Amino acid sequence: MLKDVLIKRKVYTSEEHQMIRQVTKDFIKQEIAPFHEQWEKDKMVSRQVWEKAGEFGLLCIDMPVEYGGGGLDFSYSALVVEEISRHGYTGPGFFLHSDIVAPYILRYGTEDQKKEYLPAMAKGEKIAAIAMTEPSCGSDLRALRTTAVDKGDHYLVNGGKTFITNGYMADVTIVAVRTNPGTDDEGISLLLMDSDLEGFTKGTPFDKVGMKAQDTCELFFDNVKVPKDRLLGEEKMGFKIMMHELARERLIVAIMAIGGSLGAIEATMQYTTERTAFKQPIAKFQNTQFKLAECVMKLQMHQSFVDDCTLLLSDGKLSAEAASMAKCSATDMHGEIADECVQLHGGYGYIWEYPIARMYADNRVARIYAGTNEIMKLLVSRGIFKDML
Ligand SMILES: Cc1cc2nc3c(=O)[nH]c(=O)nc-3n(C[C@H](O)[C@H](O)[C@H](O)COP(=O)(O)OP(=O)(O)OC[C@H]3O[C@@H](n4cnc5c(N)ncnc54)[C@H](O)[C@@H]3O)c2cc1C
């Protein structure tokens, strides 16, 4: 049995973890699985699934209770992310909302901002996104061009963003802007932008290779007046804040890769024991067994490292380099495993209704977003050669 082969994990050890895992499984079965195919056609999930996730207590799990959260630590959030990824449902962007945007607001928001956004986000009444990437720059965030000119009681924002996860449905988006045009990263600030602001419009969700139920889209700002009290953190601190928070985002992507890889292996074990060729289950061929054994070995190595990173993050000790290693290596592994698993499904692995086909397409972007894997190598190598070159 796969579960007997993998070593005992250092994370997700309490009874409460097992309870949350079961709640997540129930939620997936009742509230995601029956609707995901339709959401893929709609290029977005329903509002209802957000509210239901709030009712199940699956949003903002590690936010303090006073702001409507679950009051638990990061490992509980991580577990939900892993379990949803294991089942291969990438439509609901809960991870970005709860595990990336909410911590920005908690850590850098004013008391009023926290009270306004976090409880509504925990209930799924407000959906959140974060917009850094622009059509002309993704990896090189310092080059962003969206401007926010100080007009006394408000900023006048002009520019645009692209590839924004949850972008179309979001009620509030953290937008990285240049408050001091003409300067480098020192001039970048973050604004909380409500979607109903005049001049703030959105493109229709992109037709993507995978993650088809995810409402990734462009955002346009045409003379949008953003009140000054929507500044998140201090002015000109945006770049530093993003660099700090990206470590958490990268670990979340690594956790998704662990869950996704496990799901792909499980689906393939099931398929290969049922499918026959040459009068025997294809799981009986040594090639099938060796390929799956290799997948499990890779998963085990990465799972152990990512679990260590999860514990480090919970203790506030995760370095940018470790997060980059986890993101880069785990997503590369996920790509390799998904590819092998498609191969072991034969032609059916290429047919959309088979979960492995969706897993294969969905995971490709993980090597691109949250910082490409090339940028992860850049960060690790900078750390290695620090003070040497
Ligand atoms: C589905 C999806 C969801 C996304 N969600 C969000 C979101 O919610 N919010 C958000 O802000 N962004 C989001 N993104 C954007 C994503 O983070 C960027 O696409 C990513 O950072 C890469 O930027 P880019 O597309 O501009 O590529 P580029 O920066 O143009 O890179 C192109 C290629 O050049 C390489 N490259 C660039 N610089 C270097 C270098 N110094 N050394 C070596 N190679 C280099 C890259 O690795 C890549 O291979 C999303 C993207 C997708 C596809």
The ligand as an SDF file (V2000), in Angstrom:
LIG
                    3D

 53 58  0  0  0  0  0  0  0  0999 V2000
   -2.4180   30.9580  -14.9330 C   0  0  0  0  0  0  0  0  0  0  0  0
   -1.5960   32.0830  -14.4070 C   0  0  0  0  0  0  0  0  0  0  0  0
   -1.9340   32.6710  -13.1980 C   0  0  0  0  0  0  0  0  0  0  0  0
   -1.1960   33.7650  -12.7280 C   0  0  0  0  0  0  0  0  0  0  0  0
   -1.6070   34.4000  -11.5860 N   0  0  0  0  0  0  0  0  0  0  0  0
   -1.0210   35.5940  -11.2500 C   0  0  0  0  0  0  0  0  0  0  0  0
   -1.5600   36.3970  -10.1970 C   0  0  0  0  0  0  0  0  0  0  0  0
   -2.5510   36.0260   -9.5340 O   0  0  0  0  0  0  0  0  0  0  0  0
   -0.9770   37.5740   -9.9340 N   0  0  0  0  0  0  0  0  0  0  0  0
    0.1090   38.0150  -10.6360 C   0  0  0  0  0  0  0  0  0  0  0  0
    0.5850   39.1040  -10.3470 O   0  0  0  0  0  0  0  0  0  0  0  0
    0.6460   37.2780  -11.6300 N   0  0  0  0  0  0  0  0  0  0  0  0
    0.0990   36.0840  -11.9680 C   0  0  0  0  0  0  0  0  0  0  0  0
    0.6150   35.3340  -12.9860 N   0  0  0  0  0  0  0  0  0  0  0  0
    1.7820   35.8340  -13.7070 C   0  0  0  0  0  0  0  0  0  0  0  0
    3.0470   35.0330  -13.4740 C   0  0  0  0  0  0  0  0  0  0  0  0
    3.5150   35.2070  -12.1650 O   0  0  0  0  0  0  0  0  0  0  0  0
    4.0540   35.4560  -14.5520 C   0  0  0  0  0  0  0  0  0  0  0  0
    3.5720   34.9490  -15.7950 O   0  0  0  0  0  0  0  0  0  0  0  0
    5.4490   34.9660  -14.2590 C   0  0  0  0  0  0  0  0  0  0  0  0
    6.0110   35.6200  -13.1380 O   0  0  0  0  0  0  0  0  0  0  0  0
    6.3790   35.1540  -15.4520 C   0  0  0  0  0  0  0  0  0  0  0  0
    6.3220   36.4490  -15.9610 O   0  0  0  0  0  0  0  0  0  0  0  0
    6.1050   36.6800  -17.5420 P   0  0  0  0  0  0  0  0  0  0  0  0
    4.9130   35.8940  -17.9530 O   0  0  0  0  0  0  0  0  0  0  0  0
    6.0990   38.1290  -17.7850 O   0  0  0  0  0  0  0  0  0  0  0  0
    7.3600   36.0150  -18.2180 O   0  0  0  0  0  0  0  0  0  0  0  0
    8.7450   36.7360  -18.5250 P   0  0  0  0  0  0  0  0  0  0  0  0
    9.2170   37.4670  -17.3430 O   0  0  0  0  0  0  0  0  0  0  0  0
    8.5940   37.4740  -19.8080 O   0  0  0  0  0  0  0  0  0  0  0  0
    9.6850   35.4770  -18.7710 O   0  0  0  0  0  0  0  0  0  0  0  0
    9.7710   34.7700  -20.0160 C   0  0  0  0  0  0  0  0  0  0  0  0
   10.8820   33.7360  -19.8890 C   0  0  0  0  0  0  0  0  0  0  0  0
   12.1200   34.4060  -19.6200 O   0  0  0  0  0  0  0  0  0  0  0  0
   12.7230   33.8590  -18.4740 C   0  0  0  0  0  0  0  0  0  0  0  0
   13.4620   34.8720  -17.7140 N   0  0  0  0  0  0  0  0  0  0  0  0
   13.0360   36.1070  -17.3410 C   0  0  0  0  0  0  0  0  0  0  0  0
   13.9890   36.7290  -16.6260 N   0  0  0  0  0  0  0  0  0  0  0  0
   15.0420   35.8610  -16.5270 C   0  0  0  0  0  0  0  0  0  0  0  0
   16.3290   35.9150  -15.9040 C   0  0  0  0  0  0  0  0  0  0  0  0
   16.7230   36.9610  -15.2030 N   0  0  0  0  0  0  0  0  0  0  0  0
   17.1450   34.8370  -16.0140 N   0  0  0  0  0  0  0  0  0  0  0  0
   16.7430   33.7460  -16.7150 C   0  0  0  0  0  0  0  0  0  0  0  0
   15.5400   33.6390  -17.3210 N   0  0  0  0  0  0  0  0  0  0  0  0
   14.6990   34.6810  -17.2210 C   0  0  0  0  0  0  0  0  0  0  0  0
   11.5580   33.3260  -17.6350 C   0  0  0  0  0  0  0  0  0  0  0  0
   11.9660   32.3590  -16.6950 O   0  0  0  0  0  0  0  0  0  0  0  0
   10.6630   32.7660  -18.7250 C   0  0  0  0  0  0  0  0  0  0  0  0
   11.1080   31.4840  -19.0720 O   0  0  0  0  0  0  0  0  0  0  0  0
   -0.0720   34.2140  -13.4510 C   0  0  0  0  0  0  0  0  0  0  0  0
    0.2980   33.5800  -14.6520 C   0  0  0  0  0  0  0  0  0  0  0  0
   -0.4640   32.5550  -15.1410 C   0  0  0  0  0  0  0  0  0  0  0  0
   -0.0860   31.9320  -16.4670 C   0  0  0  0  0  0  0  0  0  0  0  0
  1  2  1  0
  2  3  1  0
  2 52  2  0
  3  4  2  0
  4  5  1  0
  4 50  1  0
  5  6  2  0
  6  7  1  0
  6 13  1  0
  7  8  2  0
  7  9  1  0
  9 10  1  0
 10 11  2  0
 10 12  1  0
 12 13  2  0
 13 14  1  0
 14 15  1  0
 14 50  1  0
 15 16  1  0
 16 17  1  0
 16 18  1  0
 18 19  1  0
 18 20  1  0
 20 21  1  0
 20 22  1  0
 22 23  1  0
 23 24  1  0
 24 25  2  0
 24 26  1  0
 24 27  1  0
 27 28  1  0
 28 29  2  0
 28 30  1  0
 28 31  1  0
 31 32  1  0
 32 33  1  0
 33 34  1  0
 33 48  1  0
 34 35  1  0
 35 36  1  0
 35 46  1  0
 36 37  1  0
 36 45  1  0
 37 38  2  0
 38 39  1  0
 39 40  1  0
 39 45  2  0
 40 41  1  0
 40 42  2  0
 42 43  1  0
 43 44  2  0
 44 45  1  0
 46 47  1  0
 46 48  1  0
 48 49  1  0
 50 51  2  0
 51 52  1  0
 52 53  1  0
M  END
$$$$
